[in-house]
Amino acid sequence: MHTNKDIHVVELFAGVGGFRIGLESASDHFKTIWNNQWEPSTQHQDASIVYQARFGSKGHSNIDINLVETKNIPDHDLLVGGFPCQDYSVAATLSRSGGIDGKKGVLWWQIYRILQEKGEKRPNYIFFENVDRLLNSPATQRGRDFAIILASLSDLGYIVEWRIINAADYGMPQRRRRTYIVGYRNGSTIQQKIENNQRWVLFDGVMAKAFPFQQKGNTISTFDIEGNIQQVSANFNKGINYSPFGDAGIMVNRRVLSVDTIPIYEGPCQLLGDVLVDEEYVPEEFFISAEELPKWKYEKGAKKIERTSKEGFQYTFSEGGMAFPDFLDRPSRTMITGEGGTAPSRFKHVVLTPSGRYRRLIPLELERLNMFPDNHTLHANVSDGRRAFLMGNALVCGIVERVGKFLYRFIYDEEPISKHPIHKKRDAQPMLDFGLFGHIGGKILCNLPKKTYTQDPTKHLLIGLVKTDNEEYFTIQEPTKIYYTGKTKSFPSTIALNKLYYFMPYIKGKGVRDLYLIRVARIGNKAEIYPETEDTEPRLVFELEFLESLFPSYKDIRPNIQYTFRDTTLGGVLA
């Protein structure tokens, strides 16, 4: 069903759906209507198999994008994709390609082709992800590749902003630095809100709002990307050994403003130890035997090795040591595609369990590091090693979610609403039969990811009464919740919303147990999530993030609605 506020999305290089998960969790109005996933040089299309298992086959394309005709891609509002980092140089001028012929197999030029061939029907918005070194490549002409991308998008009528974001800097569980590119077509709603380029990058823009930062030193610079695309490819920054592009910036009509950044974030965070499951749930093959352990320690350790080059020159190869085991009290190292398999490796994660055994990470934990739903890649036809490969290729869904929320806010000037939080498993066409657990009584235990935060007893706490028909929703500990207060006519006459920080649901006859962080407080109504209620009475709405259970079982308290809105502190409940 299409509504006036639906944002139709086409997802290229879709992998297992990281962009889709992030956007769907940002707003129900992001609708992925077509997607393409093709893994070259392999017959077994694991990512495509998983994507279809989770989202269905409607609108899914498992064909080499080079062979997909633009007329077969439906018109859309937002084009997204994590395209590979390659050499983007331009080889020659060809009339059939509008003057640009990129190197064969370089997938950026397929994005360009689609946007160009869509003509006046090209999307108003674009959102891409790439490795952080994109802004510095190639080594022989620093920044040329990114300049080509910016110039070609400018020539297609887009204003473009970018940010290099390390997910761990904003509370996410993995140190994964990536370049995120967002573009707004001339005449689009967001483009018309850009009045001052510098203020947009530093304070007012989509990326600045989604990922606040402070300017690093005196790093603001401006310059133009001059010449046609072939001239940019041949001449941009030639002879200079550093890139002119900073961590953040914007390009308007080939004019670039760039700045380096220091992230600002004070909320709860997830660390490697927070995503681990209990040891008893880890299959034996993920544990490292006593015989194999010395090989792992060698791979992780510092070493100097004498080698001989192909030309016969002798040299010493050296590398420093790596943490062994990995630190549980920090975000994880960047995951790579070679994370799977039992062979000892310098780059695979290894953790020490409470029993004193060393083990590798299981696929579910790798999914959590990228903020995918648990067992998103679980499929009878996809091995654990391939699941690890898929996660090594994936992006962090939480980054996409945050950008998606602000894209929606800037387009419609209202708060986005979603019934599909990141942790919610997508099962459009489940391909697995879990009947083998049917003989087990009760629910199978689930280890939820945890949060690391500093508990502040002086912060104000809202204790919210949970009605009987909503008790089950609030007894299940999930990472995100939405709480609707009573109708506004029952509120106290004054409410210090700026002081509210924590939230605890109160279950009648039980009391309180679970502590949440109040992420967003806004005015809304129940019909936005539960349309069948037809309840459009205005209410306060709190979007919540689960932190922990403060008590092993519920603690009985006597809540007073007038009191809890104004003066309750966390310390008072803990006392």
Buried (B, 14 or more C-beta within 10 A) or exposed (E): EEEEEBBBBBBBBBBBBBBBBBBBBBBBBBBBBBBBBBBEEEEEBBBBBBBBBBBEEEBBBBEBBEEBEBEEBEEBBBBBBBBEBBEBBBEEEEEEBBBBBBEEEBBBBBBBBBBBBBEEEBBBBBBBBBBBBBBBBEEEBBBBBBBBBBBBBBBBBBBBBBBBBBBBBBBBBBBBBBBBBBBBBBEBBBBEBBEEBBEBBBEBBBBBBBBBBEBBEEEBBEBEBEBBBBEBBBBBBEEEEEBBBBBBBBBBEBEBBBBBBEBEBEEBBBBBBBBBBEEEEBEEEBBBEEEBBEEBBEBBEEEEEEEEEEEEEEEEEEEEEBEBBBEBEBBBBBBBBBBBBBEBBBBBBBBEBEEEBBBBBBBBBBBBBBBBBBEBBBBEEBBBBBBBBBBBBBBBBBBBBBBBBBBBBBBBEEBBBBEBBBBBEBEEEEBEEEEEEEEEEEEEEEBBBBBBBEEEEEBBBBBBBBEEEBBEEBBEEEBBBBBBBBBEEEBEEEBEBEBBBBBBBBBEEBBBBBBBBBEBBEEBBBEBBEEEEEBEEEBBBBBBBBBBEBEEEBBEBEBEBEEBBBEBBBEBBEE
